[in-house]
Amino acid sequence: MLLSAAVKTASRIEMVDITPTVQKEVSNAGVTEGVCVIYVPHTTAGITINEGADPDVCKDILGRLNELVPPNAGYRHLEGNADSHIKASLVGSSVTVLIDNRRLVLGTWQKIFFCEFDGPRSRKVHLQVMGQ
């Protein structure tokens, strides 16, 4: 079952916890056991699973990405967002999460993060929920 969820970002670069949104869609889909693929259809955004208990983890990830791929570093892409494309490629465009008893199977501290690298924008995330 293919579903879509809206994500609104407020900054040029940020990580948005979309775990509650994904869980709600999985619960509504009625799949008891299976998998959920979460896919970002944007070339300047990505998705990852990481620690959600300490907000400094996201700050550290974004800070290091900016150090590795700084904005305005003489890129050839003329739109001014070449660093965003590179960051999105490094992070990736999809994650897969197991479903058990209608719940996402995540570790104690894990959350699903939409990674914005060229915001603020209105974005979307596609969810493919499969199982029984």
Contact map, one row per residue, 1 for C-alpha under 8 A:
111000000000000000000000000010000000000000000000000000000000000000000000000000000000000000000000000000000000000000000000000000111100
111100000000000000000000000000000000000000000000000000000000000000000000000000000000000000000000000000000000000000000000000001111000
111110000000000000000000100000000000000000000000000000000000000000000000000000000000000000000000000000000000000000000000000001111000
011111000000000000000000000000000000000000000000000000000000000000000000000000000000000000000000000000000000000000000000000111100000
001111100000000000001000000000000000000000000000000000000000000000000000000000000000000000000000000000000000000000000000000111100000
000111110000000000000000000000000000000000000000000000000000000000000000000000000000000000000000000000000000000000000000011110000000
000011111000000000000000000000000000000000000000000000000000000000000000000000000000000000000000000000000000000000000000011110000000
000001111100000000000000000000000000000000000000000000000000000000000000000000000000000000000000000000000000000000000001111000000000
000000111110010100000000000000000000000000000000000000000000000000000000000000000000000000000000000000000000000000010011111000000000
000000011111010000000000000000000000000000000000000000000000000000000000000000000000000000000000000000000000000000000011100000000000
000000001111110000000000000000000000000000000000000000000000000000000000000000000000000000000000000000000000000000010011000000000000
000000000111110000000000000000000000000000000000000000000000000000000000000000000000000000000000000000000000000000011111000000000000
000000000011111000000000000000000000000000000000000000000000010000000000000000000000000000000000000000000000000000111111000000000000
000000001111111100000000000000000000000000000000000000000000010000000000000000000000000000000000000000000000000000111000000000000000
000000000000111110000000000000000000000000000000000000000100000000000000000000000000000000000000000000000000000011110000000000000000
000000001000011111000000000000000000000000000000000000000000000000000000000000000000000000000000000000000000000011110000000000000000
000000000000001111110000000000000000000000000000000100000000000000000000000000000000000000000000000000000000001111000000000000000000
000000000000000111111100000000000000000000000000000000000000000000000000000000000000000000000000000000000000001111000000000000000000
000000000000000011111110000000000000000000000000000000000000000000000000000000000000000000000000000000000000001110000000000000000000
000000000000000011111111000000000000000000000000000000000000000000000000000000000000000000000000000000000000000000000000000000000000
000010000000000001111111100000000000000000000000000000000000000000000000000000000000000000000000000000000000000000000000000000000000
000000000000000001111111110000000000000000000000000000000000000000000000000000000000000000000000000000000000000000000000000000100000
000000000000000000111111111000000000000000000000000000000000000000000000000000000000000000000000000000110000000000000000000000000000
000000000000000000011111111100000000000000000000000000000000000000000000000000000000000000000000000000000000000000000000000000000000
001000000000000000001111111110000000000000000000000000000000000000000000000000000000000000000000000000000000000000000000000000000000
000000000000000000000111111111100001000000000000000000000000000000000000000000000000000000000000000001110000000000000000000000001000
000000000000000000000011111111100000000000000000000000000000000000000000000000000000000000000000000001100000000000000000000000000000
000000000000000000000001111111000000000000000000000000000000000000000000000000000000000000000000000000000000000000000000000000000000
100000000000000000000000111111100000000000000000000000000000000000000000000000000000000000000000000000000000000000000000000000001000
000000000000000000000000011111110000000000000000000000000000000000000000000000000000000000000000000001000000000000000000000000000000
000000000000000000000000011011111100000000000000000000000000000000000000000000000000000000000000001001000000000000000000000000001111
000000000000000000000000000001111100000000000000000000000000000000000000000000000000000000000000001111100000000000000000000000000011
000000000000000000000000000000111110000000000000000000000000000000000000000000000000000000000000011111000000000000000000000000000011
000000000000000000000000000000111111000000000000000000000000000000000000000000000000000000000000011100000000000000000000000000001111
000000000000000000000000000000001111100000000000000000000000000000000000000000000000000000000001111000000000000000000000000000001110
000000000000000000000000010000000111110000000000000000000000000000000000000000000000000000000001111000000000000000000000000000111100
000000000000000000000000000000000011111000000000000000000000000000000000000000000000000000000111100000000000000000000000000000111000
000000000000000000000000000000000001111100000010000000000000000000000000000000000000000000000111000000000000000000000000000011110000
000000000000000000000000000000000000111110000010000000000000000000000000000000000000000000001110000000000000000000000000000011100000
000000000000000000000000000000000000011111001110000000000000000000000000000000000000000000001100000000000000000000000000000111000000
000000000000000000000000000000000000001111100000000000000000000000000000000000000000000000001000000000000000000000000000000111000000
000000000000000000000000000000000000000111111100000000000000000000000000000000000000000000001000000000000000000000000000001000000000
000000000000000000000000000000000000000011111100000000000000000000000000000000000000100110000000000000000000000000000000000000000000
000000000000000000000000000000000000000001111100000000000000000000000000000000001001111100000000000000000000000000011100000000000000
000000000000000000000000000000000000000101111110000000000000000000000000000000000001101100001000000000000000000001111100000000000000
000000000000000000000000000000000000000101111111000000000000000000000000000000000000000110111100000000000000000001110000000000000000
000000000000000000000000000000000000011100001111100000000000000000000000000000000000000000111110000000000000000111100000000000000000
000000000000000000000000000000000000000000000111110000000000000000000000000000000000000000110110000000000000000111100000000000000000
000000000000000000000000000000000000000000000011111000000000000000000000000000000000000000000010000000000000011110000000000000000000
000000000000000000000000000000000000000000000001111100000000000000000000000000000000000000000000000000000000111110000000000000000000
000000000000000000000000000000000000000000000000111111001100000000000000000000000000000000000000000000000000111000000000000000000000
000000000000000010000000000000000000000000000000011111101100000000000000000000000000000000000000000000000000111000000000000000000000
000000000000000000000000000000000000000000000000001111100000000000000000000000000000000000000000000000000000110000000000000000000000
000000000000000000000000000000000000000000000000001111111100000000000000000000000000000000000000000000000000000000000000000000000000
000000000000000000000000000000000000000000000000000111111110000000000000000000000000000000000000000000000000000000000000000000000000
000000000000000000000000000000000000000000000000000001111111000000000000000000000000000000000000000000000000000000000000000000000000
000000000000000000000000000000000000000000000000001101111111100000000000000000000000000000000000000000000000000000000000000000000000
000000000000001000000000000000000000000000000000001101111111110000000000000000000000000000000000000000000000000000000000000000000000
000000000000000000000000000000000000000000000000000000111111111000000000000000000000000000000000000000000000000000000000000000000000
000000000000000000000000000000000000000000000000000000011111111100000000000000000000000000000000000000000000000000000000000000000000
000000000000000000000000000000000000000000000000000000001111111110000000000000000000000000000000000000000000000000000000000000000000
000000000000110000000000000000000000000000000000000000000111111111000000000000000000000000000000000000000000000000000000000000000000
000000000000000000000000000000000000000000000000000000000011111111100000000000000000000000000000000000000000000000000000000000000000
000000000000000000000000000000000000000000000000000000000001111111110000000000000000000000000000000000000000000000000000000000000000
000000000000000000000000000000000000000000000000000000000000111111111100000000000000001000000000000000000000000000000000000000000000
000000000000000000000000000000000000000000000000000000000000011111111110000000000000000000000000000000000000000000000000000000000000
000000000000000000000000000000000000000000000000000000000000001111111100000000000000000000000000000000000000000000000000000000000000
000000000000000000000000000000000000000000000000000000000000000111111100000000000000000000000000000000000000000000000000000000000000
000000000000000000000000000000000000000000000000000000000000000011111110000000000010011000000000000000000000000000000000000000000000
000000000000000000000000000000000000000000000000000000000000000011111111100000000010000000000000000000000000000000000000000000000000
000000000000000000000000000000000000000000000000000000000000000001001111100000001110000000000000000000000000000000000000000000000000
000000000000000000000000000000000000000000000000000000000000000000000111111000010010000000000000000000000000000000000000000000000000
000000000000000000000000000000000000000000000000000000000000000000000111111000000000000000000000000000000000000000000000000000000000
000000000000000000000000000000000000000000000000000000000000000000000001111100000000000000000000000000000000000000000000000000000000
000000000000000000000000000000000000000000000000000000000000000000000001111111000110000000000000000000000000000000000000000000000000
000000000000000000000000000000000000000000000000000000000000000000000000011111000100000000000000000000000000000000000000000000000000
000000000000000000000000000000000000000000000000000000000000000000000000001111111100000000000000000000000000000000000000000000000000
000000000000000000000000000000000000000000000000000000000000000000000000001111111100000000000000000000000000000000000000000000000000
000000000000000000000000000000000000000000000000000000000000000000000000000011111100000000000000000000000000000000000000000000000000
000000000000000000000000000000000000000000000000000000000000000000000001000011111100000000000000000000000000000000000000000000000000
000000000000000000000000000000000000000000010000000000000000000000000010000011111111100000000000000000000000000000000100000000000000
000000000000000000000000000000000000000000000000000000000000000000000010001111111111110000000000000000000000000000000000000000000000
000000000000000000000000000000000000000000000000000000000000000000001111001000001111111000000000000000000000000000000000000000000000
000000000000000000000000000000000000000000011000000000000000000000000000000000001111111100000000000000000000000000001100000000000000
000000000000000000000000000000000000000000111000000000000000000000000000000000001111111110000000000000000000000000001000000000000000
000000000000000000000000000000000000000000010000000000000000000000001000000000000111111111000000000000000000000000000000000000000000
000000000000000000000000000000000000000000011000000000000000000010001000000000000011111111100000000000000000000000001000000000000000
000000000000000000000000000000000000000000111100000000000000000000000000000000000001111111111000000000000000000000101000000000000000
000000000000000000000000000000000000000000100100000000000000000000000000000000000000111111111000000000000000000000000000000000000000
000000000000000000000000000000000000000000000000000000000000000000000000000000000000011111110000000000000000000000000000000000000000
000000000000000000000000000000000000000000000111000000000000000000000000000000000000001111111000000000000000000000000000000000000000
000000000000000000000000000000000000000000000111000000000000000000000000000000000000000111111100000000000000000000000000000000000000
000000000000000000000000000000000000001111001110000000000000000000000000000000000000000110111110000000000000000000000000000000000000
000000000000000000000000000000000000111100000111000000000000000000000000000000000000000000011111000000000000000000000000000000000000
000000000000000000000000000000000000111000000011100000000000000000000000000000000000000000001111100000000000000000000000000000000000
000000000000000000000000000000000011110000000000000000000000000000000000000000000000000000000111110000000000000000000000000000000000
000000000000000000000000000000000011100000000000000000000000000000000000000000000000000000000011111000011100000000000000000000000000
000000000000000000000000000000001111000000000000000000000000000000000000000000000000000000000001111100011100000000000000000000000000
000000000000000000000000000000111111000000000000000000000000000000000000000000000000000000000000111111111000000000000000000000000000
000000000000000000000000000000011100000000000000000000000000000000000000000000000000000000000000011111111000000000000000000000000000
000000000000000000000000000000011000000000000000000000000000000000000000000000000000000000000000001111100000000000000000000000000000
000000000000000000000000011001111000000000000000000000000000000000000000000000000000000000000000001111110000000000000000000000000000
000000000000000000000010011000010000000000000000000000000000000000000000000000000000000000000000001111111000000000000000000000000000
000000000000000000000010010000000000000000000000000000000000000000000000000000000000000000000000111101111100000000000000000000000000
000000000000000000000000000000000000000000000000000000000000000000000000000000000000000000000000111100111110000000000000000000000000
000000000000000000000000000000000000000000000000000000000000000000000000000000000000000000000000110000011111111000000000000000000000
000000000000000000000000000000000000000000000000000000000000000000000000000000000000000000000000000000001111110000000000000000000000
000000000000000000000000000000000000000000000000000000000000000000000000000000000000000000000000000000000111110000000000000000000000
000000000000000000000000000000000000000000000000011110000000000000000000000000000000000000000000000000000111111000000000000000000000
000000000000000000000000000000000000000000000000111110000000000000000000000000000000000000000000000000000111111100000000000000000000
000000000000000011100000000000000000000000000000111100000000000000000000000000000000000000000000000000000100111110000000000000000000
000000000000000011100000000000000000000000000011110000000000000000000000000000000000000000000000000000000000011111000000000000000000
000000000000001111100000000000000000000000000011110000000000000000000000000000000000000000000000000000000000001111100000000000000000
000000000000001111000000000000000000000000001111000000000000000000000000000000000000000000000000000000000000000111110000000000000000
000000000000111100000000000000000000000000001111000000000000000000000000000000000000000100000000000000000000000011111000000000000000
000000001011111100000000000000000000000000011100000000000000000000000000000000000000000000000000000000000000000001111111000000000000
000000000001110000000000000000000000000000011000000000000000000000000000000000000001101100000000000000000000000000111110000000000000
000000000001100000000000000000000000000000011000000000000000000000000000000000001001000000000000000000000000000000011111100000000000
000000001111100000000000000000000000000000000000000000000000000000000000000000000000000000000000000000000000000000011111100000000000
000000011111100000000000000000000000000000000000000000000000000000000000000000000000000000000000000000000000000000010111110000000000
000000011100000000000000000000000000000000000000000000000000000000000000000000000000000000000000000000000000000000000111111000000000
000001111000000000000000000000000000000000000000000000000000000000000000000000000000000000000000000000000000000000000001111100000000
000001111000000000000000000000000000000001000000000000000000000000000000000000000000000000000000000000000000000000000000111110000000
000111100000000000000000000000000000000110000000000000000000000000000000000000000000000000000000000000000000000000000000011111000000
000111100000000000000000000000000000011110000000000000000000000000000000000000000000000000000000000000000000000000000000001111100000
011110000000000000000000000000000000011110000000000000000000000000000000000000000000000000000000000000000000000000000000000111110000
111110000000000000000100000000000001111000000000000000000000000000000000000000000000000000000000000000000000000000000000000011111000
111000000000000000000000000000000001110000000000000000000000000000000000000000000000000000000000000000000000000000000000000001111100
111000000000000000000000010010100111100000000000000000000000000000000000000000000000000000000000000000000000000000000000000000111110
100000000000000000000000000000100111000000000000000000000000000000000000000000000000000000000000000000000000000000000000000000011111
000000000000000000000000000000111110000000000000000000000000000000000000000000000000000000000000000000000000000000000000000000001111
000000000000000000000000000000111100000000000000000000000000000000000000000000000000000000000000000000000000000000000000000000000111
